[in-house]
Amino acid sequence: MANIASQIKRNRQNEKRRLRNKSVRSEMKTRAKAALAAAETGDEDTAREALRIAHRSTDIAVSKGVLHKRTAARRKSRLAADVDRLLAG
């Protein structure tokens, strides 16, 4: 445990931010899994809609500062490629 007042305050701030970011991160992962699950069923319309929602939740994470914009772009690209691959196969 820190003895320095500024570090004690920093720990409190970090914990608040961690809890605030946790739900955004969890939502993003859930939407990505839903998009992959929809693609596995083979229904293209449902999969495309789920992919759109997953991309939107990733964009929200960027706007809230949870993800860097390039990290989000990479994740969105990989998710879209995975969905396309599942739909094609």
N, CA, C and O atoms as CSV, one atom per row, in Angstrom:
chain,resi,resn,atom,element,x,y,z
A,1,MET,N,N,0.857,-1.187,0.000
A,1,MET,CA,C,0.000,0.000,0.000
A,1,MET,C,C,0.892,1.236,0.000
A,1,MET,O,O,1.908,1.300,0.692
A,2,ALA,N,N,0.479,2.207,-0.796
A,2,ALA,CA,C,1.273,3.425,-0.932
A,2,ALA,C,C,1.143,4.300,0.308
A,2,ALA,O,O,0.092,4.342,0.948
A,3,ASN,N,N,2.229,4.998,0.638
A,3,ASN,CA,C,2.226,5.939,1.752
A,3,ASN,C,C,2.099,7.375,1.268
A,3,ASN,O,O,1.786,8.273,2.051
A,4,ILE,N,N,2.340,7.592,-0.010
A,4,ILE,CA,C,2.355,8.945,-0.560
A,4,ILE,C,C,0.934,9.336,-0.965
A,4,ILE,O,O,0.229,8.580,-1.634
A,5,ALA,N,N,0.540,10.521,-0.548
A,5,ALA,CA,C,-0.849,10.954,-0.760
A,5,ALA,C,C,-1.223,10.979,-2.234
A,5,ALA,O,O,-2.325,10.569,-2.597
A,6,SER,N,N,-0.319,11.455,-3.090
A,6,SER,CA,C,-0.637,11.532,-4.521
A,6,SER,C,C,-0.824,10.146,-5.129
A,6,SER,O,O,-1.640,9.962,-6.033
A,7,GLN,N,N,-0.066,9.173,-4.629
A,7,GLN,CA,C,-0.209,7.810,-5.144
A,7,GLN,C,C,-1.497,7.164,-4.640
A,7,GLN,O,O,-2.123,6.385,-5.360
A,8,ILE,N,N,-1.892,7.479,-3.421
A,8,ILE,CA,C,-3.159,6.978,-2.888
A,8,ILE,C,C,-4.317,7.515,-3.730
A,8,ILE,O,O,-5.239,6.776,-4.076
A,9,LYS,N,N,-4.261,8.794,-4.051
A,9,LYS,CA,C,-5.290,9.401,-4.897
A,9,LYS,C,C,-5.278,8.773,-6.287
A,9,LYS,O,O,-6.333,8.467,-6.842
A,10,ARG,N,N,-4.086,8.580,-6.847
A,10,ARG,CA,C,-3.956,7.974,-8.175
A,10,ARG,C,C,-4.567,6.576,-8.195
A,10,ARG,O,O,-5.219,6.195,-9.168
A,11,ASN,N,N,-4.356,5.809,-7.123
A,11,ASN,CA,C,-4.943,4.467,-7.026
A,11,ASN,C,C,-6.465,4.523,-7.026
A,11,ASN,O,O,-7.122,3.708,-7.673
A,12,ARG,N,N,-7.026,5.490,-6.296
A,12,ARG,CA,C,-8.484,5.653,-6.281
A,12,ARG,C,C,-9.001,5.990,-7.673
A,12,ARG,O,O,-10.002,5.425,-8.112
A,13,GLN,N,N,-8.335,6.902,-8.370
A,13,GLN,CA,C,-8.746,7.302,-9.720
A,13,GLN,C,C,-8.661,6.127,-10.691
A,13,GLN,O,O,-9.563,5.910,-11.500
A,14,ASN,N,N,-7.568,5.374,-10.601
A,14,ASN,CA,C,-7.388,4.233,-11.492
A,14,ASN,C,C,-8.474,3.189,-11.298
A,14,ASN,O,O,-8.956,2.606,-12.269
A,15,GLU,N,N,-8.860,2.952,-10.064
A,15,GLU,CA,C,-9.906,1.972,-9.775
A,15,GLU,C,C,-11.252,2.429,-10.337
A,15,GLU,O,O,-11.991,1.625,-10.906
A,16,LYS,N,N,-11.571,3.705,-10.181
A,16,LYS,CA,C,-12.817,4.237,-10.741
A,16,LYS,C,C,-12.839,4.085,-12.259
A,16,LYS,O,O,-13.847,3.680,-12.837
A,17,ARG,N,N,-11.719,4.413,-12.896
A,17,ARG,CA,C,-11.636,4.308,-14.355
A,17,ARG,C,C,-11.730,2.855,-14.813
A,17,ARG,O,O,-12.370,2.547,-15.818
A,18,ARG,N,N,-11.087,1.978,-14.065
A,18,ARG,CA,C,-11.123,0.550,-14.416
A,18,ARG,C,C,-12.554,0.027,-14.395
A,18,ARG,O,O,-12.971,-0.691,-15.305
A,19,LEU,N,N,-13.297,0.383,-13.366
A,19,LEU,CA,C,-14.682,-0.074,-13.259
A,19,LEU,C,C,-15.564,0.544,-14.348
A,19,LEU,O,O,-16.469,-0.114,-14.861
A,20,ARG,N,N,-15.302,1.794,-14.696
A,20,ARG,CA,C,-16.082,2.471,-15.728
A,20,ARG,C,C,-15.802,1.859,-17.106
A,20,ARG,O,O,-16.708,1.705,-17.925
A,21,ASN,N,N,-14.530,1.514,-17.347
A,21,ASN,CA,C,-14.141,0.961,-18.644
A,21,ASN,C,C,-14.517,-0.511,-18.794
A,21,ASN,O,O,-14.639,-1.016,-19.910
A,22,LYS,N,N,-14.699,-1.189,-17.672
A,22,LYS,CA,C,-14.958,-2.621,-17.690
A,22,LYS,C,C,-16.222,-2.967,-18.465
A,22,LYS,O,O,-16.227,-3.920,-19.244
A,23,SER,N,N,-17.280,-2.213,-18.266
A,23,SER,CA,C,-18.543,-2.507,-18.946
A,23,SER,C,C,-18.436,-2.241,-20.448
A,23,SER,O,O,-19.027,-2.965,-21.249
A,24,VAL,N,N,-17.692,-1.218,-20.827
A,24,VAL,CA,C,-17.507,-0.907,-22.250
A,24,VAL,C,C,-16.735,-2.031,-22.926
A,24,VAL,O,O,-17.095,-2.471,-24.018
A,25,ARG,N,N,-15.679,-2.491,-22.278
A,25,ARG,CA,C,-14.859,-3.571,-22.822
A,25,ARG,C,C,-15.661,-4.866,-22.934
A,25,ARG,O,O,-15.565,-5.584,-23.930
A,26,SER,N,N,-16.451,-5.154,-21.903
A,26,SER,CA,C,-17.260,-6.364,-21.884
A,26,SER,C,C,-18.312,-6.331,-22.998
A,26,SER,O,O,-18.519,-7.332,-23.685
A,27,GLU,N,N,-18.966,-5.200,-23.177
A,27,GLU,CA,C,-19.975,-5.043,-24.233
A,27,GLU,C,C,-19.353,-5.264,-25.607
A,27,GLU,O,O,-19.950,-5.909,-26.469
A,28,MET,N,N,-18.165,-4.732,-25.804
A,28,MET,CA,C,-17.477,-4.858,-27.084
A,28,MET,C,C,-17.178,-6.334,-27.386
A,28,MET,O,O,-17.399,-6.798,-28.504
A,29,LYS,N,N,-16.682,-7.058,-26.396
A,29,LYS,CA,C,-16.365,-8.468,-26.587
A,29,LYS,C,C,-17.627,-9.290,-26.842
A,29,LYS,O,O,-17.624,-10.194,-27.677
A,30,THR,N,N,-18.703,-8.977,-26.124
A,30,THR,CA,C,-19.959,-9.701,-26.286
A,30,THR,C,C,-20.505,-9.527,-27.688
A,30,THR,O,O,-20.959,-10.491,-28.304
A,31,ARG,N,N,-20.465,-8.297,-28.200
A,31,ARG,CA,C,-20.978,-8.029,-29.550
A,31,ARG,C,C,-20.142,-8.725,-30.615
A,31,ARG,O,O,-20.681,-9.184,-31.622
A,32,ALA,N,N,-18.833,-8.807,-30.405
A,32,ALA,CA,C,-17.962,-9.490,-31.363
A,32,ALA,C,C,-18.278,-10.989,-31.383
A,32,ALA,O,O,-18.345,-11.597,-32.451
A,33,LYS,N,N,-18.471,-11.577,-30.212
A,33,LYS,CA,C,-18.814,-12.997,-30.137
A,33,LYS,C,C,-20.165,-13.263,-30.786
A,33,LYS,O,O,-20.352,-14.287,-31.443
A,34,ALA,N,N,-21.106,-12.341,-30.602
A,34,ALA,CA,C,-22.434,-12.501,-31.205
A,34,ALA,C,C,-22.345,-12.456,-32.724
A,34,ALA,O,O,-23.053,-13.192,-33.411
A,35,ALA,N,N,-21.484,-11.600,-33.249
A,35,ALA,CA,C,-21.309,-11.505,-34.699
A,35,ALA,C,C,-20.725,-12.805,-35.250
A,35,ALA,O,O,-21.165,-13.289,-36.293
A,36,LEU,N,N,-19.749,-13.363,-34.564
A,36,LEU,CA,C,-19.166,-14.633,-35.010
A,36,LEU,C,C,-20.173,-15.775,-34.914
A,36,LEU,O,O,-20.230,-16.634,-35.794
A,37,ALA,N,N,-20.962,-15.782,-33.850
A,37,ALA,CA,C,-21.977,-16.822,-33.684
A,37,ALA,C,C,-23.033,-16.729,-34.782
A,37,ALA,O,O,-23.490,-17.748,-35.300
A,38,ALA,N,N,-23.417,-15.505,-35.133
A,38,ALA,CA,C,-24.407,-15.314,-36.195
A,38,ALA,C,C,-23.845,-15.751,-37.540
A,38,ALA,O,O,-24.577,-16.291,-38.369
A,39,ALA,N,N,-22.575,-15.528,-37.763
A,39,ALA,CA,C,-21.941,-15.940,-39.021
A,39,ALA,C,C,-21.850,-17.458,-39.110
A,39,ALA,O,O,-21.959,-18.022,-40.199
A,40,GLU,N,N,-21.652,-18.117,-37.984
A,40,GLU,CA,C,-21.553,-19.574,-37.981
A,40,GLU,C,C,-22.872,-20.235,-38.357
A,40,GLU,O,O,-22.879,-21.329,-38.923
A,41,THR,N,N,-23.990,-19.579,-38.047
A,41,THR,CA,C,-25.288,-20.147,-38.399
A,41,THR,C,C,-25.521,-20.089,-39.907
A,41,THR,O,O,-26.310,-20.865,-40.447
A,42,GLY,N,N,-24.832,-19.169,-40.584
A,42,GLY,CA,C,-24.942,-19.085,-42.033
A,42,GLY,C,C,-25.960,-18.072,-42.532
A,42,GLY,O,O,-26.062,-17.848,-43.738
A,43,ASP,N,N,-26.716,-17.453,-41.626
A,43,ASP,CA,C,-27.700,-16.440,-42.030
A,43,ASP,C,C,-26.973,-15.118,-42.267
A,43,ASP,O,O,-26.540,-14.459,-41.322
A,44,GLU,N,N,-26.845,-14.740,-43.537
A,44,GLU,CA,C,-26.014,-13.587,-43.876
A,44,GLU,C,C,-26.584,-12.276,-43.343
A,44,GLU,O,O,-25.833,-11.432,-42.855
A,45,ASP,N,N,-27.907,-12.094,-43.430
A,45,ASP,CA,C,-28.506,-10.835,-42.965
A,45,ASP,C,C,-28.290,-10.633,-41.474
A,45,ASP,O,O,-27.926,-9.542,-41.034
A,46,THR,N,N,-28.514,-11.680,-40.705
A,46,THR,CA,C,-28.318,-11.596,-39.255
A,46,THR,C,C,-26.848,-11.343,-38.925
A,46,THR,O,O,-26.528,-10.564,-38.027
A,47,ALA,N,N,-25.961,-12.011,-39.662
A,47,ALA,CA,C,-24.532,-11.857,-39.413
A,47,ALA,C,C,-24.074,-10.437,-39.730
A,47,ALA,O,O,-23.296,-9.856,-38.973
A,48,ARG,N,N,-24.547,-9.875,-40.834
A,48,ARG,CA,C,-24.164,-8.507,-41.208
A,48,ARG,C,C,-24.689,-7.496,-40.179
A,48,ARG,O,O,-23.992,-6.541,-39.836
A,49,GLU,N,N,-25.894,-7.703,-39.699
A,49,GLU,CA,C,-26.456,-6.801,-38.685
A,49,GLU,C,C,-25.655,-6.905,-37.381
A,49,GLU,O,O,-25.359,-5.892,-36.747
A,50,ALA,N,N,-25.310,-8.128,-36.990
A,50,ALA,CA,C,-24.515,-8.325,-35.774
A,50,ALA,C,C,-23.128,-7.705,-35.934
A,50,ALA,O,O,-22.580,-7.149,-34.982
A,51,LEU,N,N,-22.560,-7.801,-37.136
A,51,LEU,CA,C,-21.259,-7.192,-37.404
A,51,LEU,C,C,-21.341,-5.671,-37.296
A,51,LEU,O,O,-20.446,-5.032,-36.743
A,52,ARG,N,N,-22.415,-5.099,-37.824
A,52,ARG,CA,C,-22.610,-3.644,-37.740
A,52,ARG,C,C,-22.692,-3.197,-36.281
A,52,ARG,O,O,-22.104,-2.183,-35.905
A,53,ILE,N,N,-23.412,-3.942,-35.472
A,53,ILE,CA,C,-23.546,-3.609,-34.049
A,53,ILE,C,C,-22.197,-3.762,-33.336
A,53,ILE,O,O,-21.856,-2.955,-32.472
A,54,ALA,N,N,-21.435,-4.797,-33.699
A,54,ALA,CA,C,-20.117,-5.007,-33.093
A,54,ALA,C,C,-19.177,-3.860,-33.444
A,54,ALA,O,O,-18.425,-3.388,-32.591
A,55,HIS,N,N,-19.216,-3.410,-34.699
A,55,HIS,CA,C,-18.376,-2.275,-35.108
A,55,HIS,C,C,-18.784,-1.018,-34.354
A,55,HIS,O,O,-17.932,-0.222,-33.958
A,56,ARG,N,N,-20.067,-0.841,-34.159
A,56,ARG,CA,C,-20.558,0.333,-33.428
A,56,ARG,C,C,-20.063,0.315,-31.980
A,56,ARG,O,O,-19.650,1.351,-31.460
A,57,SER,N,N,-20.098,-0.835,-31.331
A,57,SER,CA,C,-19.646,-0.899,-29.939
A,57,SER,C,C,-18.138,-0.655,-29.840
A,57,SER,O,O,-17.657,-0.106,-28.849
A,58,THR,N,N,-17.397,-1.067,-30.871
A,58,THR,CA,C,-15.960,-0.785,-30.907
A,58,THR,C,C,-15.711,0.712,-31.051
A,58,THR,O,O,-14.818,1.264,-30.408
A,59,ASP,N,N,-16.503,1.364,-31.899
A,59,ASP,CA,C,-16.382,2.810,-32.072
A,59,ASP,C,C,-16.713,3.555,-30.779
A,59,ASP,O,O,-16.088,4.567,-30.462
A,60,ILE,N,N,-17.683,3.058,-30.047
A,60,ILE,CA,C,-18.043,3.670,-28.763
A,60,ILE,C,C,-16.876,3.549,-27.783
A,60,ILE,O,O,-16.588,4.488,-27.041
A,61,ALA,N,N,-16.206,2.395,-27.782
A,61,ALA,CA,C,-15.046,2.198,-26.902
A,61,ALA,C,C,-13.943,3.201,-27.241
A,61,ALA,O,O,-13.269,3.707,-26.344
A,62,VAL,N,N,-13.757,3.488,-28.527
A,62,VAL,CA,C,-12.752,4.478,-28.941
A,62,VAL,C,C,-13.147,5.857,-28.448
A,62,VAL,O,O,-12.312,6.595,-27.926
A,63,SER,N,N,-14.416,6.209,-28.611
A,63,SER,CA,C,-14.857,7.546,-28.217
A,63,SER,C,C,-14.754,7.762,-26.712
A,63,SER,O,O,-14.594,8.894,-26.256
A,64,LYS,N,N,-14.846,6.678,-25.937
A,64,LYS,CA,C,-14.726,6.788,-24.482
A,64,LYS,C,C,-13.287,6.650,-24.002
A,64,LYS,O,O,-13.016,6.753,-22.805
A,65,GLY,N,N,-12.364,6.417,-24.932
A,65,GLY,CA,C,-10.958,6.332,-24.561
A,65,GLY,C,C,-10.525,4.986,-24.044
A,65,GLY,O,O,-9.445,4.867,-23.465
A,66,VAL,N,N,-11.344,3.960,-24.238
A,66,VAL,CA,C,-10.996,2.630,-23.764
A,66,VAL,C,C,-10.012,1.968,-24.723
A,66,VAL,O,O,-9.118,1.236,-24.297
A,67,LEU,N,N,-10.179,2.227,-26.025
A,67,LEU,CA,C,-9.303,1.667,-27.061
A,67,LEU,C,C,-8.683,2.779,-27.885
A,67,LEU,O,O,-9.273,3.846,-28.055
A,68,HIS,N,N,-7.488,2.518,-28.395
A,68,HIS,CA,C,-6.874,3.428,-29.357
A,68,HIS,C,C,-7.545,3.214,-30.704
A,68,HIS,O,O,-7.992,2.108,-31.007
A,69,LYS,N,N,-7.618,4.260,-31.510
A,69,LYS,CA,C,-8.358,4.161,-32.772
A,69,LYS,C,C,-7.745,3.149,-33.735
A,69,LYS,O,O,-8.472,2.511,-34.496
A,70,ARG,N,N,-6.443,2.992,-33.716
A,70,ARG,CA,C,-5.820,2.015,-34.614
A,70,ARG,C,C,-6.052,0.588,-34.132
A,70,ARG,O,O,-6.194,-0.332,-34.938
A,71,THR,N,N,-6.090,0.411,-32.823
A,71,THR,CA,C,-6.418,-0.900,-32.267
A,71,THR,C,C,-7.839,-1.277,-32.662
A,71,THR,O,O,-8.113,-2.419,-33.028
A,72,ALA,N,N,-8.730,-0.307,-32.582
A,72,ALA,CA,C,-10.122,-0.553,-32.956
A,72,ALA,C,C,-10.232,-0.891,-34.434
A,72,ALA,O,O,-10.977,-1.796,-34.812
A,73,ALA,N,N,-9.501,-0.174,-35.267
A,73,ALA,CA,C,-9.539,-0.435,-36.706
A,73,ALA,C,C,-9.039,-1.850,-37.000
A,73,ALA,O,O,-9.609,-2.547,-37.840
A,74,ARG,N,N,-7.989,-2.269,-36.320
A,74,ARG,CA,C,-7.449,-3.616,-36.518
A,74,ARG,C,C,-8.459,-4.676,-36.084
A,74,ARG,O,O,-8.655,-5.673,-36.778
A,75,ARG,N,N,-9.090,-4.458,-34.947
A,75,ARG,CA,C,-10.079,-5.421,-34.453
A,75,ARG,C,C,-11.283,-5.511,-35.379
A,75,ARG,O,O,-11.784,-6.600,-35.660
A,76,LYS,N,N,-11.742,-4.357,-35.851
A,76,LYS,CA,C,-12.890,-4.338,-36.761
A,76,LYS,C,C,-12.559,-5.060,-38.061
A,76,LYS,O,O,-13.385,-5.801,-38.594
A,77,SER,N,N,-11.361,-4.844,-38.565
A,77,SER,CA,C,-10.937,-5.481,-39.805
A,77,SER,C,C,-10.866,-6.996,-39.640
A,77,SER,O,O,-11.343,-7.739,-40.498
A,78,ARG,N,N,-10.282,-7.446,-38.560
A,78,ARG,CA,C,-10.163,-8.884,-38.318
A,78,ARG,C,C,-11.523,-9.535,-38.119
A,78,ARG,O,O,-11.768,-10.642,-38.599
A,79,LEU,N,N,-12.404,-8.843,-37.411
A,79,LEU,CA,C,-13.741,-9.388,-37.178
A,79,LEU,C,C,-14.504,-9.503,-38.496
A,79,LEU,O,O,-15.166,-10.510,-38.746
A,80,ALA,N,N,-14.413,-8.478,-39.333
A,80,ALA,CA,C,-15.086,-8.509,-40.632
A,80,ALA,C,C,-14.534,-9.644,-41.492
A,80,ALA,O,O,-15.299,-10.331,-42.169
A,81,ALA,N,N,-13.230,-9.846,-41.474
A,81,ALA,CA,C,-12.615,-10.929,-42.247
A,81,ALA,C,C,-13.072,-12.289,-41.729
A,81,ALA,O,O,-13.337,-13.196,-42.517
A,82,ASP,N,N,-13.163,-12.432,-40.416
A,82,ASP,CA,C,-13.620,-13.696,-39.831
A,82,ASP,C,C,-15.064,-13.984,-40.204
A,82,ASP,O,O,-15.411,-15.117,-40.537
A,83,VAL,N,N,-15.907,-12.956,-40.149
A,83,VAL,CA,C,-17.319,-13.120,-40.513
A,83,VAL,C,C,-17.433,-13.503,-41.980
A,83,VAL,O,O,-18.194,-14.408,-42.326
A,84,ASP,N,N,-16.689,-12.828,-42.846
A,84,ASP,CA,C,-16.707,-13.141,-44.283
A,84,ASP,C,C,-16.259,-14.584,-44.532
A,84,ASP,O,O,-16.850,-15.297,-45.343
A,85,ARG,N,N,-15.211,-15.000,-43.828
A,85,ARG,CA,C,-14.688,-16.355,-43.995
A,85,ARG,C,C,-15.724,-17.403,-43.563
A,85,ARG,O,O,-15.897,-18.426,-44.224
A,86,LEU,N,N,-16.404,-17.131,-42.448
A,86,LEU,CA,C,-17.421,-18.074,-41.969
A,86,LEU,C,C,-18.620,-18.134,-42.902
A,86,LEU,O,O,-19.181,-19.206,-43.131
A,87,LEU,N,N,-19.011,-16.994,-43.436
A,87,LEU,CA,C,-20.154,-16.971,-44.355
A,87,LEU,C,C,-19.835,-17.659,-45.670
A,87,LEU,O,O,-20.698,-18.301,-46.269
A,88,ALA,N,N,-18.590,-17.524,-46.120
A,88,ALA,CA,C,-18.187,-18.131,-47.398
A,88,ALA,C,C,-18.059,-19.654,-47.260
A,88,ALA,O,O,-18.361,-20.401,-48.190
A,89,GLY,N,N,-17.611,-20.092,-46.093
A,89,GLY,CA,C,-17.369,-21.521,-45.902
A,89,GLY,C,C,-18.508,-22.202,-45.312
A,89,GLY,O,O,-18.457,-23.412,-45.089
